[in-house]
């Protein structure tokens, strides 16, 4: 297994410029198959998510032929894949030939409307879950972009979310990086709340993934590390410390993808 991390380094005196750097952490396991990103430094507009070789296909999102802020990418069954454009409140779904199958965009708070969507993930039935960060919720769509349901609301209670970002679906469970609540919130695929975990171990979690050996990896900005949990939410270990040496992370916003 190869963990590919795209990290945005904050530059204190050059706020108008964003530097991208690529870090890879390899964990010993039974399977390794990763899609490698281009060499550093990638073009920021074309490389916001993890597999940018396909992102140029999505330049039809805006009338001027450019994407605003492509943030997340997800792969479903039969070669289907999707990209979310955060600043344009848009999701594009492509077929196995990289042909646009459906684009849906509608900014707002209603059913099916989005406000700065970030993470997205497919389940085993090719349903798509989109993290709607501006509305502090997750919305579920079919493969044609049809709205199905939503879960989460603003707050810190059970089933509530605060500025969620990353998401993954594993064995009918939806894991959401509940950033401002410093935890992972877990739901069933029908939207029912299950549990939370990570409090005390996480600080501003940005992304979450599940490995093929049933470990939950959480990329966190506040603690400059990747935290490892069991599927039940028990803390195991962490990868990375604050610093600029090999294996260390400094002032990073981390976007993580596992290709298993």
N, C-alpha and C positions, 0 to 999 in steps of 0.2 A: 504494500500500500504506500502511495506517495501522497503526502499532504501538500497541496500547492497553495501558497498564501500570497495574495496580492495586497501589499500594504501601502498606504498613502502616508508619507512622512510630512509632518507639519513643519513649515518653515516660518519662523517667528517674524523675520523682517522682509519676507517676500510673499505676502499673503495673496498677491495676484497670481502667483505661480504655484503649481502643485507638482511635486516630484514624486514619481512612482518608482518603487523598488520592489524587487522580486526576491522572496525568500522561500526556501524549501526545507521542510523537515521530513526526514524519512524515518518511519517507524518500522521495526522488524515485525513482520506478520507473515501470513501464508500466501498472500496474494498482492501483486503489484501491477497496476495498470493505470497510467495517468496520461492525460492530455496535456502536453507541455505548452506553456504560453510563449510568446515571442521574447526576444532578448531585451534586457533593460537598456535604455528607458523606452517603454512603449508610448505611443501617442495617447494622451489622456482621453481625447474625444472618442477614439475607437476602442479603447481598452479600459472599460470600467468594471467588467466582470471577468470571469475566469477563463473563458475559451473564446478569445477575440477573433479567431480565424473565421467565425461565423457572424460576428457582429456587423461587418460591412453590409451583409445581406439585409440588414434592418434599417438602412438609411432612407427608407421610404416613409418613415414615421412622420416626419414633419414635411410641410409643403416645400421647404427649401432644401430637402434632401438630406437633412442631418438629424441625428439623434440629440436630444437634449442632455440626458444623463442616464445612459444605460447602466443599470445597477446590478441586476441579478440575471442569472440564466439557469434553466432547468431542463432536464431531459426526461422524456416519458417513454412509453412503449412504442414499438414500430417506427422508431426514428423520429418521432415527434419531439420538438423542442420549443422553448418559449423564452422570450426576453422581456424584461420589464424596463420601461423608460420612466424614471422617477419624476423628472421635472415636467414631463408632458402627460403624466397621469395615464400612462398607456401600457398595454400588454400586447405583444405580437406573438402569434403562434405559427410555427412553420412545420411543414411536412418533412419527410425523410429526404426529399430532394432540395431542401432549403428554400422551398417556395412558400410564400406567405399564404397561410390558410385562413387566418382570421386576425384582425386587429380590432381591439376595443379600447376606447378611451372616452371617459366622461368624468370630469372633475366634479366632486361634490361629496355629499354625505349619504345619499340614498343607496338603495340596494343596487349593487353592481357598479356604483360610482367609486372613484378612487381619489385619494389625496396623498400624493407623493409615495406611491408604492415602492417597496424596496425588494425584499426577498420573495422568492416563489419556489414552489416544489410540486412535482407530480406524485400521485399515489399509484398503487399497483393497477388501478382501473383507469388510469389516464385522466383523472380529475385533477384540476389545477388549483393550488392554494396560493393566494397572493397576500402578502403582508401589506396592509393599508395603514402605513405609519401615521399619517395625518389624522386618521379617524380611530387610531388605537384599536384596530381589529384585524381579523383575517377573513378573507372572503374566498368562497369555493366556487369554481366555475367548471362547466363541462368543456370538452375539447373544442367546441365551437364558440366559446366565450359566453355561453349562457349562464346567467347567475343562478346559483343553487341555494346557498345559505351563507351565513356569516356567524362568527363567534368572537367574543372579546368586547370589552367596553372600557372606557377610561377609568383608571383607578388602580389600586394595589391589592384588592381583595381577590378571593378565589374566582378564577375565570375572567379576571380583568387584566388589562394590559396597559403599559405606559411606554410609548415610543418603541414598539417592537420593530425589529429589523430582519434578522435571519430566520430561516425556517427549514425544516426537513420533515419528511414523512417516512415512518418505519413501522411495518407490521401494524397498520391501522391506528397508529398513534402519531399525532402531529406535535412536534417539538418546536417551540417558538422562543427565540432569543428576546426576552422581555427586558429590553435595555435599561430603562430608567428604574425598573423595579429590581435590577441586579439579580435576575433569576432566569431559569428556564420554566416556561409554563407549558404543560402537556395537556392536549385535548384528544378526544376520539375523533375519527374522521366524520362523524355526524355532528360535530361541534360541541359535544358534551365535555365539560371540564373534567380532567382526571386528577392532576396533582401539579405541584411546583417543586423545584429543587434548585440548589446552588446558592441559596442565601448564606452569606458569610464567606463564600469562596469566590464569588463572581463580582466584578465591577465593570459595568457598562458592557455586557456581552453583545457582540455584534453578529455572530454567526454560530450555527450549530450543525453538526453532522453526526451520523452514526456509522461506525466501522463495521466490517464484516465479522468481527469477533465481538459484536454487541457492546462496544464502548461508545459513549457519547462524548464527543469532543466539542468544546465551546471556546471560541476565539474571543478574548476579552481585551478591551482597550485600557481599562483602568488599571489592571494588574500586569499588563504587558506580557501576557502568557496565554497558552492554550490549556484549559483545564479539562481533566479526564474524569468521567463519571461512569457508573454502571447504568444500565437501562432503568433501574429503579431509582436512580438519582443519588446513589451513594458516591461520595467523593473518593477518587483513587489517587490522583497525582496531578502534576502540572508539567508543562514543557515551556521553557523560556524564562528568562529573568530580565530585569531592567539593565540595559547596557548596550554597547555598540560592538561587542565582540561576537564571534561566531556563536550562534545559538541564543543570542540575546536580542531583545526588542526594545526600541526607544521611541516614545511618542508616536505610536502607530495606531491607525485605524485599520483593522485587519478584516479582510474578506477571505473566507476559506471555502474550499470546495474539495470533496473527496470523490474520486472516481474509482469505484471498486469493481 
